[in-house]
Amino acid sequence: MSGAAVCDFPGCGVEGTIVSRLSPEGYLVATGKKAYSFREAYRRFHYCDAHHDELMGGVWSRVRKPADKKEGHVAPTAI
């Protein structure tokens, strides 16, 4: 597995074949640099299929909660 990226999910260690902007906590993390596009603005992470699916499931469950829609909450991917 030389040169291959390892899954960024804590404790995984499997090859990370999926590139994502979601952190292991399920949020976007700013790069801290002046950016002119979405690609430049957020850090990249690598995940195996299973952990990427788990993270996406968490994001969608937060998006669908009706209680989160009425109190001016920021987007579930906010920093």
ABEGO torsion letter per residue (X at the ends): XBGBBBBABBGAGBBBABBBABBAAGBBBBAGBBBABAAAABBBBBBBAAAAAAAAAAAAAAAABAAAAAAGBBBAABX
